[in-house]
Amino acid sequence: MASSLPVTVTVGPQNPPKPSAPTSANTADPLLERITFPPFPAPPPGVTIVPFKQFKPAGIQIATEDPAPGYVERDGTGAPTVALRVKHSLTAAEQHKRNKRARVTLPNGQTRRLLWFEEWEDGEALRRTDVSPSLPRFDRLKQACADFKHGRPFPLPTTDTFKLWDHFRLSTGMITHLNPPNANKARQRQQVEADDDDEDGDSKPKDQKVVIVDDEEARVIERERRDQERIQRQSAVLDEIQQTRKDNFYEIRQMRTDAFFDDTEKNMKIFFSSYFREKGLIWSTLRCRDAPIMLDFFLRFLLRSRVFPEPEYEKGFRKALAIVEQAKKELPHTFTIGQLVPDDFSKGCVQLWGDMGMLILDGDGEETKEDHAMDTTKDTNADDIKTILGDVDVEVISPEAVADMETEAKQDPDSTLAENLASGGWGNPAAVPSTTGDAWGASGGWGAADENNGWGSGGASSWTDTPSPNALTAFLGPTPLPLTHTTGLVERSTRRIAQVVPPDARRAPKKKKRDAGAAEQVEEELAARLAKVVLVPWGEYDVHPRAEVTHPQFLRDSRGAVAMDEAGDSAPTGPRPFNPYKDEITVLIDPQIAQHMWLGMGLGATWVQLVRQDPTKSAEAVETKGKKKQKGGAGEPGEPTKFWYMEQLSMILPSFHTENVPHKRPFDYPQQL
């Protein structure tokens, strides 16, 4: 039998005693001494701890140029840094916070939001992309475009700035079409879904049994069957045409990409000139400002990231960057020039001699068929009016007759007034409010004021109106210019600004020379008081059928000898005809506007030459009744001068303007059935 073991059970107190306070014996652990503060440990020898109040944060040192091999990034204090292996994307809250546009305080105390390109400038030197140089050039450019867009706060897709980015990608072959607005996208999606519903099931109609009742119904059914077969054949042809267009379109897209890489500088010239005009982008001041700025960021992004390290590509991108810098200045400046010219001097000349830029002459100086068609149209309109009125004794007065009447009224107003009073014309008493049935002045008494009675009223009278002074008086004062000069050649062309000459005050005649004629003195006044803009021929005309710059034309009111030989050499000595392809012209302009005429830029307008009047001929003797009015301004042209003025500014071109010659890739359509 097993013996039992003695067990003693001890019951302790209900609340055990708390441990005693630590003593020096149980706190001798050195680890506890290191992490227990205060007291703080003394700094190592040679180390100075900066107090928090004096601490200034310092970021990394930004490398403005391409770093050399083995480059080590350092912070603001010079300590080397280590790049993080993992880059976390921003959370939704961080993105929302980042989308809030920063604001800037103006000198006057007001605040405004930063513009999109001002936001991009913040940290732009750090934005890079890592593209493998072994990829094809098209893939590298496409990836760089995507990284450029997502690496910065890009404008919204509905803004014009975003559309400019799409226009650039379209011109370089990156995309096939411009992205439509959201409403158009939804409409296209609905159309695609509807087309999918229509295509459900077998596309070929199944044969059905038809019960023929009579011959007429059989003919109708047969006709419908033939129409259905014809529609199917045409549908197949249209599908083939659409596929052919698609194939050719992708070829054109590839040609655009090749043109961008082969000559990037020329591609930038075309984009900012003829492409801008073709797409209507040139008429917006914001687009002319934003497009060069955006592409400046993009080209620098490509060069900084070395997406195309090949020397031939890098050289082309740097040349293109110079064109972009030029476009940033000249595209917005086109609006400045358009608001300043024609200036007051040119407007005064138009007011003096009339508008010369209406009709066109051919190369031989003869009127074109358009001129005769215009004259015939005037007569036809008068005949049509008589036909509409029927047998009514009326006289149709043409605009030319009205102009002659106005001229006669200006020459002899007294006799013209008396003649019209006698014939019931101007000043007819019937036009004065009558008081039929009452005595003289019965409407309100003698001298009573009647708002409907024009007699004695204080209103302005057409006979006492003072004509507005000609704008020429602001430059020349009272001048005999209308008596000494008239118009000569009238050219419509595009020319390039080659030189801007300020007024020559030394040539201003202080005293009239006895031996100098009036015409010579007037020309000296013009040279002394007005600036001169020297314009040279553009050089390239009608590069393709829809080119902006066309061959020079001389209008109907042009008077003078012209040589329309583009390649021929003119005589070096002696009087020779004017050659618009070789000779330069000097346009007089307001000195305050001349500083805005930038060298190299092009102006398309009508240019009118000033010539001296020939006193030996009389205009009255030349004009005869029944003949058309003489060409040009008043007076007979004599010796031509070197001065011209401007009419009808039609086009302002940047200095780098290049025509966009369409790609010759005709569609090979199949024969339609």
VEXDOKE-54988 format. One line per 4 residues: number of its first residue (from 1); their letters; for each residue x, y, z of C-alpha. Coordinates in Angstrom, 1 decimal. Layout:
<recs>
NUM> A> X Y Z | ...
</recs>
This chain:
<recs>
1> MASS> 0.0 0.0 0.0 | 1.4 3.3 -1.0 | 2.1 5.8 1.7 | 0.7 9.3 1.5
5> LPVT> 2.9 12.3 1.1 | 2.6 15.2 3.6 | 1.5 18.4 1.9 | 1.5 21.8 3.6
9> VTVG> -0.8 24.6 2.2 | -0.1 28.2 3.1 | -2.7 30.9 2.4 | -1.2 34.3 1.8
13> PQNP> -2.7 37.7 2.5 | -5.5 39.0 0.3 | -3.5 42.1 -0.8 | 0.1 41.2 -1.6
17> PKPS> 2.7 43.8 -0.6 | 4.0 46.2 -3.3 | 7.6 45.8 -4.4 | 10.0 48.0 -2.7
21> APTS> 11.5 51.1 -4.3 | 14.5 50.4 -6.5 | 17.8 50.6 -4.9 | 21.2 51.3 -6.2
25> ANTA> 21.8 47.6 -6.3 | 19.1 46.7 -8.9 | 19.7 49.9 -11.1 | 23.2 49.2 -12.1
29> DPLL> 22.2 48.1 -15.7 | 24.2 50.4 -18.2 | 21.4 50.2 -20.8 | 19.0 51.9 -18.5
33> ERIT> 21.5 54.6 -17.9 | 21.7 55.3 -21.7 | 18.0 55.7 -22.3 | 17.1 57.6 -19.2
37> FPPF> 17.0 61.4 -19.6 | 17.8 63.8 -18.0 | 20.7 64.2 -17.6 | 21.5 64.3 -21.3
41> PAPP> 24.8 62.7 -22.3 | 27.7 64.8 -23.5 | 28.2 65.1 -27.3 | 31.2 63.3 -28.8
45> PGVT> 34.3 65.3 -29.3 | 34.1 67.7 -32.3 | 30.3 67.5 -32.7 | 28.1 70.5 -32.2
49> IVPF> 24.4 70.0 -31.7 | 22.3 72.8 -33.2 | 19.4 73.9 -31.0 | 15.9 73.5 -32.5
53> KQFK> 15.3 77.2 -32.7 | 18.3 77.7 -34.9 | 17.6 74.7 -37.1 | 16.9 75.5 -40.8
57> PAGI> 15.8 72.7 -43.1 | 17.7 72.2 -46.3 | 16.7 70.2 -49.4 | 18.8 68.4 -51.9
61> QIAT> 21.1 70.1 -54.3 | 19.5 70.3 -57.7 | 21.6 69.3 -60.7 | 20.7 71.8 -63.5
65> EDPA> 22.6 69.9 -66.1 | 23.1 66.3 -67.0 | 25.0 64.7 -64.1 | 28.4 63.1 -64.7
69> PGYV> 28.9 59.4 -64.3 | 29.2 58.5 -60.6 | 27.3 61.5 -59.5 | 26.3 61.3 -55.8
73> ERDG> 23.3 63.4 -54.8 | 23.8 65.5 -51.7 | 21.5 67.6 -49.5 | 21.8 71.3 -48.7
77> TGAP> 24.4 70.7 -46.0 | 26.5 68.5 -48.3 | 25.7 65.2 -46.8 | 25.1 62.4 -49.4
81> TVAL> 21.6 61.1 -49.8 | 20.2 57.7 -50.7 | 17.3 57.4 -53.2 | 14.3 55.4 -52.1
85> RVKH> 13.7 52.2 -53.9 | 9.9 52.4 -53.8 | 8.0 55.5 -54.8 | 4.5 55.6 -53.5
89> SLTA> 1.7 57.3 -55.5 | -0.2 60.1 -53.9 | -3.4 59.3 -52.1 | -6.8 60.8 -53.0
93> AEQH> -6.5 63.4 -50.2 | -3.0 64.3 -51.3 | -4.0 64.6 -54.9 | -6.9 66.9 -53.9
97> KRNK> -4.6 69.0 -51.9 | -2.2 69.2 -54.9 | -4.9 70.2 -57.3 | -5.5 73.4 -55.3
101> RARV> -3.8 76.1 -57.4 | -1.2 78.2 -55.6 | -1.7 81.9 -55.4 | 0.8 84.8 -55.8
105> TLPN> 0.6 88.2 -54.4 | 0.9 91.1 -56.8 | 2.8 94.4 -56.0 | -0.6 96.2 -55.4
109> GQTR> -1.5 93.7 -52.7 | -4.0 91.6 -54.7 | -3.7 87.9 -55.1 | -4.2 85.7 -58.1
113> RLLW> -3.8 82.1 -59.0 | -0.7 80.9 -60.7 | -1.0 80.3 -64.4 | -0.4 76.8 -65.6
117> FEEW> 3.1 77.4 -66.9 | 4.0 79.2 -63.7 | 3.0 76.1 -61.8 | 5.1 73.9 -64.1
121> EDGE> 8.2 76.0 -63.4 | 8.2 74.9 -59.8 | 10.5 71.9 -59.8 | 10.7 71.5 -63.5
125> ALRR> 14.4 70.7 -63.4 | 13.7 67.6 -61.4 | 11.2 66.1 -63.9 | 12.7 63.4 -66.0
129> TDVS> 11.8 60.1 -67.6 | 13.7 56.9 -68.1 | 13.2 55.6 -71.6 | 15.3 52.8 -73.0
133> PSLP> 17.3 54.0 -76.0 | 17.0 50.6 -77.6 | 13.3 51.1 -78.3 | 12.2 52.4 -81.7
137> RFDR> 12.0 56.2 -82.0 | 8.2 56.2 -82.3 | 7.8 54.2 -79.1 | 10.3 56.4 -77.2
141> LKQA> 8.5 59.5 -78.3 | 5.1 58.1 -77.3 | 6.3 57.0 -73.9 | 7.9 60.4 -73.4
145> CADF> 4.7 62.2 -74.3 | 2.8 60.1 -71.7 | 5.4 60.7 -69.0 | 5.5 64.4 -69.8
149> KHGR> 1.7 64.7 -69.3 | 1.4 62.6 -66.1 | 4.5 64.1 -64.4 | 3.0 67.6 -63.9
153> PFPL> -0.4 69.3 -63.1 | -1.8 69.2 -66.6 | -4.7 71.3 -67.6 | -8.2 69.8 -67.9
157> PTTD> -9.2 68.1 -71.1 | -11.9 70.7 -71.8 | -9.4 73.6 -71.8 | -7.8 75.1 -74.9
161> TFKL> -4.4 74.4 -73.5 | -5.1 70.6 -73.4 | -6.4 70.8 -77.0 | -3.1 72.4 -78.1
165> WDHF> -1.3 69.4 -76.8 | -3.6 67.2 -78.9 | -2.9 69.3 -82.0 | 0.8 68.9 -81.5
169> RLST> 0.5 65.1 -81.2 | -1.8 65.0 -84.2 | 0.8 67.0 -86.3 | 3.6 64.6 -85.3
173> GMIT> 1.6 61.4 -85.9 | 1.2 60.4 -82.2 | -2.6 60.3 -82.5 | -4.9 59.7 -85.4
177> HLNP> -7.6 62.3 -84.5 | -8.4 65.0 -82.0 | -10.3 63.8 -79.0 | -14.0 64.9 -79.3
181> PNAN> -15.8 66.6 -76.4 | -17.5 64.4 -73.8 | -20.9 64.9 -75.3 | -19.7 63.7 -78.7
185> KARQ> -18.0 60.7 -77.0 | -21.3 59.6 -75.4 | -23.1 60.1 -78.7 | -20.5 58.0 -80.5
189> RQQV> -20.7 55.3 -77.8 | -24.5 55.1 -78.3 | -24.1 54.9 -82.0 | -21.6 52.0 -81.7
193> EADD> -24.0 50.1 -79.3 | -26.9 50.6 -81.8 | -24.7 49.3 -84.6 | -23.8 46.2 -82.5
197> DDED> -27.5 45.6 -81.9 | -28.2 45.8 -85.6 | -25.4 43.3 -86.3 | -26.7 40.6 -84.0
201> GDSK> -27.6 37.4 -85.7 | -26.8 36.2 -89.1 | -26.0 39.0 -91.5 | -27.2 37.1 -94.5
205> PKDQ> -31.0 37.0 -94.9 | -32.5 33.6 -95.0 | -34.5 32.3 -97.9 | -38.2 32.4 -97.2
209> KVVI> -41.0 30.8 -99.1 | -43.1 33.3 -101.0 | -46.6 32.6 -102.1 | -47.2 34.4 -105.4
213> VDDE> -50.7 35.6 -105.7 | -50.6 37.5 -109.0 | -48.0 38.8 -111.5 | -48.0 42.4 -110.1
217> EARV> -47.1 41.2 -106.6 | -44.4 38.9 -108.1 | -42.8 41.8 -109.9 | -42.8 43.9 -106.7
221> IERE> -41.1 41.1 -104.8 | -38.5 40.6 -107.5 | -37.7 44.3 -107.6 | -37.2 44.4 -103.8
225> RRDQ> -34.9 41.4 -104.0 | -32.7 43.1 -106.7 | -32.6 46.3 -104.7 | -31.5 44.4 -101.6
229> ERIQ> -28.7 42.6 -103.6 | -27.6 46.0 -105.0 | -27.4 47.5 -101.6 | -25.3 44.6 -100.3
233> RQSA> -22.9 45.0 -103.2 | -22.6 48.7 -102.6 | -22.1 48.1 -98.9 | -19.2 45.7 -99.7
237> VLDE> -17.6 48.4 -101.9 | -18.0 51.0 -99.2 | -16.4 48.8 -96.7 | -13.5 48.3 -99.1
241> IQQT> -13.2 52.0 -99.7 | -13.2 52.7 -95.9 | -10.5 50.1 -95.3 | -8.4 51.6 -98.1
245> RKDN> -8.8 55.1 -96.6 | -7.8 53.7 -93.2 | -4.6 52.1 -94.6 | -3.6 55.3 -96.4
249> FYEI> -4.4 57.3 -93.4 | -2.0 55.2 -91.3 | 0.6 55.7 -94.0 | 0.2 59.5 -93.8
253> RQMR> 0.5 59.2 -90.0 | 3.8 57.4 -90.4 | 4.9 60.1 -92.8 | 4.2 62.8 -90.3
257> TDAF> 6.2 61.0 -87.7 | 9.1 60.6 -90.1 | 9.0 64.3 -91.0 | 9.1 65.2 -87.3
261> FDDT> 12.3 63.2 -86.7 | 14.0 63.9 -90.1 | 13.7 67.7 -89.8 | 12.4 68.7 -86.4
265> EKNM> 13.2 72.4 -87.0 | 11.1 72.6 -90.1 | 8.3 70.7 -88.4 | 8.1 73.3 -85.7
269> KIFF> 8.1 76.1 -88.3 | 5.1 74.5 -90.1 | 3.3 73.8 -86.8 | 3.5 77.4 -85.6
273> SSYF> 2.7 79.0 -89.0 | 0.7 77.2 -91.7 | -0.8 74.6 -89.4 | -1.9 77.2 -87.0
277> REKG> -3.6 79.1 -89.8 | -5.1 76.0 -91.3 | -6.7 75.0 -88.0 | -7.8 78.5 -87.0
281> LIWS> -5.5 78.6 -83.9 | -3.8 81.8 -85.1 | -6.8 83.9 -84.2 | -6.6 83.3 -80.5
285> TLRC> -4.2 85.4 -78.3 | -4.2 82.7 -75.6 | -3.4 79.9 -78.0 | -0.6 81.9 -79.6
289> RDAP> 0.8 82.5 -76.1 | 0.3 79.0 -74.6 | 1.4 76.7 -77.5 | 5.0 77.9 -77.7
293> IMLD> 5.3 77.8 -73.9 | 4.0 74.2 -73.8 | 6.3 72.9 -76.5 | 9.3 74.7 -74.9
297> FFLR> 8.7 72.6 -71.7 | 8.3 69.5 -73.8 | 11.5 69.9 -75.8 | 13.5 70.7 -72.8
301> FLLR> 12.0 67.6 -71.1 | 13.2 65.5 -74.0 | 16.7 67.0 -73.9 | 17.0 66.8 -70.1
305> SRVF> 15.9 63.1 -70.0 | 18.1 62.2 -73.1 | 15.2 60.3 -74.7 | 17.1 60.6 -78.0
309> PEPE> 20.8 60.6 -77.2 | 21.7 60.2 -80.9 | 23.6 63.4 -82.1 | 21.4 63.9 -85.2
313> YEKG> 18.2 63.9 -83.1 | 19.6 66.1 -80.3 | 20.9 68.6 -82.8 | 17.4 68.8 -84.5
317> FRKA> 15.7 69.3 -81.1 | 18.0 72.1 -80.1 | 17.3 73.9 -83.4 | 13.5 73.3 -82.9
321> LAIV> 13.9 74.8 -79.4 | 15.2 78.0 -81.0 | 12.2 78.2 -83.3 | 9.9 77.8 -80.2
325> EQAK> 11.7 80.7 -78.5 | 11.1 82.8 -81.6 | 7.4 81.8 -81.7 | 7.0 82.8 -78.1
329> KELP> 7.8 86.4 -79.1 | 6.4 86.7 -82.7 | 3.0 84.9 -82.5 | 1.6 87.2 -79.8
333> HTFT> 3.2 90.2 -81.6 | 1.1 89.6 -84.7 | -1.9 90.9 -82.7 | 0.1 94.0 -81.8
337> IGQL> 0.9 94.8 -85.4 | -2.7 94.1 -86.5 | -4.0 96.7 -84.1 | -1.5 99.4 -85.3
341> VPDD> -1.5 99.2 -89.1 | -2.6 100.7 -91.4 | -1.6 103.8 -89.4 | -3.0 107.3 -89.6
345> FSKG> -0.7 108.3 -92.5 | -2.0 105.4 -94.7 | -5.6 106.1 -93.7 | -5.1 109.8 -94.6
349> CVQL> -3.8 108.8 -98.0 | -6.8 106.5 -98.5 | -9.1 109.4 -97.5 | -7.3 111.6 -100.0
353> WGDM> -7.1 109.4 -103.1 | -9.6 106.7 -102.4 | -9.5 102.9 -102.0 | -7.2 101.4 -104.6
357> GMLI> -7.4 97.7 -103.5 | -10.6 96.6 -105.2 | -10.0 94.9 -108.6 | -7.2 92.9 -110.2
361> LDGD> -5.2 93.2 -113.4 | -3.5 90.4 -115.3 | 0.2 90.3 -116.0 | -0.2 92.5 -119.2
365> GEET> -1.9 95.3 -117.3 | -5.4 94.6 -118.9 | -8.6 94.3 -117.0 | -9.6 90.8 -116.1
369> KEDH> -12.9 89.2 -116.8 | -13.9 89.9 -113.2 | -13.8 93.6 -113.9 | -16.1 93.4 -116.9
373> AMDT> -18.4 91.0 -114.9 | -18.6 93.6 -112.2 | -19.6 96.3 -114.6 | -22.2 94.1 -116.3
377> TKDT> -23.6 93.3 -112.9 | -24.2 96.9 -112.2 | -26.1 97.4 -115.5 | -28.0 94.2 -115.0
381> NADD> -29.2 95.4 -111.5 | -30.6 98.6 -113.0 | -32.4 96.6 -115.7 | -33.8 94.2 -113.1
385> IKTI> -35.1 97.2 -111.1 | -36.9 98.6 -114.2 | -38.4 95.2 -115.0 | -39.7 94.8 -111.5
389> LGDV> -41.3 98.3 -111.5 | -43.0 97.8 -114.8 | -44.4 100.7 -116.9 | -43.6 103.4 -114.4
393> DVEV> -41.8 106.6 -115.4 | -38.8 106.3 -113.1 | -35.1 106.8 -113.5 | -32.7 104.4 -111.9
397> ISPE> -29.6 106.2 -110.6 | -26.5 104.2 -110.4 | -23.9 104.6 -107.6 | -21.6 106.2 -110.1
401> AVAD> -24.1 108.9 -110.8 | -24.6 109.6 -107.1 | -20.8 109.9 -106.7 | -20.7 112.4 -109.6
405> METE> -23.5 114.4 -108.0 | -21.6 114.6 -104.7 | -18.5 115.7 -106.5 | -20.4 118.5 -108.2
409> AKQD> -21.9 119.6 -105.0 | -18.5 119.9 -103.4 | -17.1 121.9 -106.3 | -20.0 124.4 -106.6
413> PDST> -22.4 124.1 -103.6 | -24.3 127.4 -104.4 | -25.4 126.5 -107.9 | -26.1 122.9 -106.9
417> LAEN> -28.2 124.0 -104.1 | -30.2 126.4 -106.2 | -30.6 123.8 -108.9 | -31.9 121.2 -106.4
421> LASG> -34.2 123.7 -104.8 | -35.8 124.5 -108.1 | -36.2 120.8 -109.0 | -37.6 119.8 -105.7
425> GWGN> -34.4 118.1 -104.5 | -32.4 118.9 -101.5 | -34.1 121.5 -99.2 | -37.6 120.8 -100.6
429> PAAV> -40.0 122.8 -98.5 | -42.2 119.7 -98.3 | -39.7 118.2 -95.9 | -40.5 121.0 -93.4
433> PSTT> -43.3 120.1 -91.0 | -46.4 121.8 -92.3 | -49.4 123.4 -90.5 | -52.1 122.5 -92.9
437> GDAW> -55.4 124.2 -92.1 | -53.9 126.9 -89.8 | -52.4 130.3 -90.4 | -48.7 130.9 -90.3
441> GASG> -47.4 130.1 -86.9 | -50.8 128.9 -85.6 | -49.3 125.9 -84.1 | -47.7 127.8 -81.3
445> GWGA> -47.6 131.5 -81.9 | -44.8 133.6 -83.3 | -41.5 132.4 -82.1 | -43.0 129.5 -80.1
449> ADEN> -40.7 126.6 -79.7 | -42.0 123.4 -81.5 | -40.0 120.3 -81.1 | -41.2 119.0 -84.4
453> NGWG> -40.5 122.3 -86.3 | -37.0 122.5 -87.6 | -37.1 126.3 -88.2 | -34.7 128.0 -85.9
457> SGGA> -33.9 124.8 -84.1 | -30.5 124.4 -82.4 | -29.8 121.1 -84.1 | -26.8 120.5 -86.3
461> SSWT> -27.2 121.3 -89.9 | -25.6 119.4 -92.7 | -24.6 122.6 -94.4 | -22.8 124.0 -91.4
465> DTPS> -21.0 120.8 -90.4 | -17.2 121.2 -90.4 | -15.6 118.2 -92.1 | -13.2 116.2 -90.0
469> PNAL> -9.6 117.1 -90.9 | -7.5 114.6 -92.8 | -5.1 112.5 -90.7 | -2.2 113.7 -92.9
473> TAFL> -2.3 117.1 -91.2 | -1.1 115.6 -87.9 | 2.2 114.7 -89.7 | 2.6 117.4 -92.4
477> GPTP> 0.2 120.2 -91.4 | -1.1 122.2 -94.3 | 0.7 120.5 -97.2 | 0.5 120.7 -101.0
481> LPLT> 0.8 116.9 -101.2 | -2.6 116.5 -103.0 | -1.5 118.9 -105.7 | 2.0 117.5 -106.1
485> HTTG> 1.6 113.8 -105.9 | -0.9 111.1 -106.8 | -1.0 107.3 -106.9 | 1.1 105.1 -109.2
489> LVER> 1.5 101.3 -108.9 | -1.0 99.4 -106.8 | 0.4 96.0 -105.7 | -1.2 93.3 -103.7
493> STRR> 1.5 90.9 -102.3 | 3.2 89.6 -99.2 | 6.5 91.1 -98.3 | 9.1 90.7 -95.6
497> IAQV> 10.3 93.5 -93.3 | 14.0 94.0 -94.0 | 14.8 97.4 -92.4 | 13.2 100.1 -90.3
501> VPPD> 14.6 103.6 -90.7 | 13.7 106.3 -88.2 | 12.8 109.8 -89.4 | 15.7 111.9 -90.6
505> ARRA> 15.2 115.2 -88.9 | 18.3 116.7 -90.6 | 16.5 116.6 -93.9 | 13.6 118.9 -92.7
509> PKKK> 13.9 122.0 -94.8 | 14.0 125.1 -92.5 | 13.6 127.4 -95.5 | 12.1 126.7 -98.8
513> KRDA> 14.6 126.4 -101.6 | 14.0 128.6 -104.5 | 15.4 126.1 -107.0 | 13.5 123.1 -105.5
517> GAAE> 10.1 122.3 -106.8 | 7.1 121.8 -104.6 | 7.1 118.0 -105.1 | 10.7 117.8 -104.0
521> QVEE> 10.0 119.8 -100.8 | 7.0 117.6 -100.0 | 9.2 114.5 -100.3 | 11.8 116.0 -98.0
525> ELAA> 9.0 116.7 -95.5 | 7.9 113.1 -95.7 | 11.4 111.7 -95.1 | 11.9 114.1 -92.2
529> RLAK> 8.7 113.5 -90.3 | 7.8 109.8 -91.0 | 9.6 106.6 -90.4 | 10.4 104.2 -93.3
533> VVLV> 9.9 100.4 -93.4 | 11.8 98.7 -96.2 | 10.0 95.6 -97.5 | 11.6 93.0 -99.7
537> PWGE> 9.8 90.3 -101.8 | 8.9 87.1 -99.8 | 10.7 84.8 -102.2 | 8.4 81.7 -102.3
541> YDVH> 5.0 81.9 -103.9 | 2.2 79.3 -104.5 | 4.1 76.4 -103.1 | 0.9 74.4 -103.3
545> PRAE> -2.6 75.2 -104.5 | -3.7 76.3 -101.0 | -0.6 78.2 -100.1 | -0.9 81.4 -97.9
549> VTHP> 1.6 83.3 -99.9 | 0.6 83.8 -103.6 | 2.2 85.6 -106.5 | 2.1 89.4 -106.5
553> QFLR> -0.9 91.0 -108.3 | -1.4 94.5 -109.7 | -4.9 96.0 -109.3 | -7.1 97.9 -111.7
557> DSRG> -6.1 101.3 -110.4 | -2.4 100.6 -110.9 | -0.6 103.1 -113.1 | 3.0 102.4 -114.2
561> AVAM> 5.3 100.0 -116.0 | 5.6 96.6 -114.5 | 7.9 93.6 -115.3 | 6.2 90.4 -114.2
565> DEAG> 9.3 88.2 -114.9 | 10.2 86.2 -111.8 | 13.4 84.7 -113.1 | 14.6 87.3 -115.6
569> DSAP> 17.4 89.8 -115.0 | 16.5 93.5 -115.3 | 18.7 96.1 -116.9 | 21.3 97.5 -114.5
573> TGPR> 21.1 101.1 -115.8 | 18.5 103.4 -117.1 | 14.8 103.5 -116.3 | 13.3 100.1 -116.0
577> PFNP> 9.9 98.8 -115.1 | 9.1 97.8 -111.5 | 9.7 94.1 -110.8 | 7.7 92.8 -107.8
581> YKDE> 9.9 89.7 -107.5 | 13.1 91.6 -107.2 | 12.6 95.2 -106.2 | 12.1 96.4 -102.6
585> ITVL> 9.6 99.1 -101.6 | 9.8 101.8 -98.8 | 6.6 102.3 -96.9 | 6.0 105.5 -94.9
589> IDPQ> 4.7 104.9 -91.4 | 4.1 106.7 -88.1 | 7.4 106.9 -86.2 | 5.7 105.7 -83.0
593> IAQH> 4.5 102.6 -84.7 | 7.8 101.8 -86.5 | 9.4 100.3 -83.4 | 6.8 97.5 -83.5
597> MWLG> 7.8 96.5 -87.0 | 10.1 93.5 -86.3 | 12.6 92.5 -88.8 | 11.9 89.3 -90.7
601> MGLG> 8.1 89.3 -90.2 | 5.8 89.3 -93.2 | 3.0 91.6 -94.1 | 0.3 90.8 -96.7
605> ATWV> -1.4 94.0 -97.9 | -2.1 96.3 -100.8 | 0.8 98.7 -101.4 | 0.3 102.0 -103.2
609> QLVR> 3.1 103.9 -104.7 | 3.4 107.7 -104.6 | 4.3 109.4 -107.9 | 4.6 113.0 -108.8
613> QDPT> 1.9 114.6 -110.8 | 2.6 115.6 -114.4 | 1.7 119.3 -114.7 | 1.9 119.1 -118.5
617> KSAE> -1.3 116.9 -118.7 | -4.7 117.9 -117.5 | -7.0 115.4 -116.0 | -10.0 117.4 -117.4
621> AVET> -8.7 117.0 -120.9 | -8.1 113.3 -120.6 | -11.6 112.6 -119.2 | -14.4 112.6 -121.7
625> KGKK> -18.1 112.0 -121.3 | -19.3 108.5 -121.6 | -15.9 107.0 -120.7 | -15.1 105.2 -117.5
629> KQKG> -13.5 107.2 -114.7 | -9.7 107.4 -114.8 | -7.6 104.9 -112.9 | -5.9 105.8 -109.7
633> GAGE> -6.1 109.0 -107.7 | -6.7 112.5 -108.9 | -4.0 113.9 -111.2 | -1.9 112.5 -114.0
637> PGEP> 1.0 110.3 -112.9 | 4.5 111.4 -113.7 | 7.9 110.6 -112.2 | 7.6 107.7 -109.6
641> TKFW> 9.0 108.1 -106.1 | 10.5 105.6 -103.7 | 7.7 106.1 -101.2 | 4.6 103.8 -100.7
645> YMEQ> 1.8 103.6 -98.3 | -0.3 100.6 -97.1 | -3.9 99.6 -97.7 | -6.0 96.7 -96.5
649> LSMI> -3.7 94.6 -94.3 | -4.8 91.0 -94.9 | -2.1 88.9 -93.3 | 0.7 89.0 -90.7
653> LPSF> 3.3 86.2 -90.8 | 6.1 85.2 -88.4 | 9.6 85.3 -89.8 | 9.8 81.5 -89.8
657> HTEN> 6.6 81.0 -91.8 | 6.8 77.7 -93.8 | 4.1 76.3 -96.0 | 2.7 72.9 -95.1
661> VPHK> 2.8 71.0 -98.4 | 0.2 68.2 -98.3 | 1.5 64.7 -98.4 | 0.9 63.3 -101.8
665> RPFD> -0.7 60.0 -101.0 | -3.9 59.6 -103.2 | -6.4 57.0 -102.2 | -6.7 54.0 -104.4
669> YPQQ> -10.4 53.5 -104.4 | -11.9 50.4 -106.0 | -14.3 50.7 -108.8 | -17.8 51.5 -107.5
673> L> -20.7 49.4 -108.6
</recs>
